[in-house]
């Protein structure tokens, strides 16, 4: 059984294996946390990682509601304000789902848009 912490490590490895550099894990502000911030070329990825035991991976895209999306956008903006070298980067919001029983990963790139 994979714990939520191990799930974040699985997700970080997933990005690394695809050529991304992990800039930060568990970036926290008083408003919340971004699980993984990664870059590749001129793309900055802010990723939410969900590690679940029972929910089937084909029906969990709806777990990131509008409120969570707005919070993630604000958190990512805060990160960019603190790290201005990323201002010219394309920003992408991903969700990585991990089945805690099997280790199966479902990656949803561009899970939501900043103006969506």
C-alpha positions as CSV (number, residue, x, y, z in Angstrom):
1,X,0.0,0.0,0.0
2,X,1.4,3.4,-1.0
3,X,1.0,6.3,1.5
4,X,0.2,9.8,0.4
5,X,3.8,10.8,1.0
6,X,5.1,7.9,-1.2
7,X,2.5,9.0,-3.8
8,X,4.1,12.4,-4.0
9,X,7.5,10.7,-4.5
10,X,6.0,8.5,-7.2
11,X,4.7,11.6,-8.9
12,X,8.0,13.5,-8.6
13,X,9.8,10.5,-10.1
14,X,7.1,10.4,-12.9
15,X,8.1,14.0,-13.8
16,X,11.8,13.4,-13.5
17,X,11.6,10.4,-15.8
18,X,10.0,12.7,-18.4
19,X,12.8,15.3,-18.3
20,X,11.3,17.7,-15.7
21,X,13.4,19.4,-13.0
22,X,11.7,19.4,-9.6
23,X,11.9,22.9,-8.4
24,X,10.1,22.4,-5.1
25,X,7.9,19.9,-3.2
26,X,5.3,20.9,-0.7
27,X,5.5,24.6,-1.4
28,X,3.4,26.1,1.4
29,X,1.8,29.5,2.1
30,X,-0.9,30.4,4.6
31,X,-3.4,29.8,1.8
32,X,-2.4,26.2,1.0
33,X,0.2,24.0,-0.6
34,X,1.4,22.9,-4.0
35,X,2.6,19.3,-3.9
36,X,5.1,19.5,-6.8
37,X,6.5,22.4,-8.8
38,X,8.5,21.3,-11.8
39,X,10.0,22.8,-14.9
40,X,11.0,21.7,-18.4
41,X,12.2,24.1,-21.0
42,X,10.0,27.2,-20.6
43,X,7.1,25.4,-18.8
44,X,6.4,25.7,-15.1
45,X,4.1,22.9,-13.8
46,X,2.2,23.2,-10.5
47,X,0.9,19.8,-9.7
48,X,-1.6,18.4,-7.3
49,X,-1.0,14.8,-6.3
50,X,-3.9,12.6,-5.1
51,X,-3.2,9.2,-3.7
52,X,-6.3,7.2,-3.1
53,X,-7.0,3.6,-2.1
54,X,-10.6,2.9,-3.3
55,X,-11.6,5.5,-5.9
56,X,-11.3,4.1,-9.5
57,X,-8.8,6.2,-11.5
58,X,-11.2,6.7,-14.4
59,X,-13.7,8.7,-12.4
60,X,-11.7,11.0,-10.1
61,X,-11.0,14.0,-12.4
62,X,-13.8,15.8,-10.6
63,X,-12.0,15.9,-7.2
64,X,-10.4,19.3,-8.0
65,X,-13.3,21.7,-7.7
66,X,-13.3,25.4,-8.8
67,X,-12.4,26.6,-5.3
68,X,-9.3,24.3,-5.2
69,X,-8.4,25.5,-8.7
70,X,-8.6,29.2,-7.7
71,X,-6.4,28.4,-4.7
72,X,-3.8,26.6,-6.8
73,X,-3.7,29.6,-9.2
74,X,-3.1,32.0,-6.3
75,X,-0.4,29.7,-4.8
76,X,1.3,29.4,-8.2
77,X,1.2,33.2,-8.6
78,X,2.8,33.5,-5.1
79,X,5.5,31.1,-6.1
80,X,6.2,33.1,-9.3
81,X,6.3,36.4,-7.3
82,X,8.9,34.8,-5.0
83,X,10.8,33.4,-8.0
84,X,10.6,36.1,-10.8
85,X,12.8,34.1,-13.2
86,X,9.6,32.1,-14.0
87,X,7.5,35.1,-15.0
88,X,8.1,34.4,-18.7
89,X,7.3,30.7,-18.4
90,X,4.1,29.0,-19.6
91,X,2.3,27.9,-16.5
92,X,0.5,24.6,-16.5
93,X,-1.7,23.1,-13.8
94,X,-1.5,19.3,-13.6
95,X,-3.2,16.7,-11.5
96,X,-1.5,13.3,-10.8
97,X,-3.7,10.5,-9.4
98,X,-2.1,7.5,-7.9
99,X,-3.9,4.3,-7.0
100,X,-2.4,3.4,-3.6
101,X,-3.1,-0.3,-4.0
102,X,-1.6,-0.8,-7.5
103,X,0.8,2.2,-7.9
104,X,-1.0,3.0,-11.2
105,X,-0.5,6.7,-12.2
106,X,-3.0,8.8,-14.1
107,X,-1.5,12.2,-15.2
108,X,-3.8,15.0,-16.4
109,X,-1.8,17.8,-17.9
110,X,-3.5,21.2,-18.2
111,X,-6.1,19.9,-15.8
112,X,-7.6,23.4,-15.6
113,X,-6.8,26.7,-17.1
114,X,-6.1,30.0,-15.2
115,X,-9.2,31.7,-16.6
116,X,-11.3,28.5,-16.5
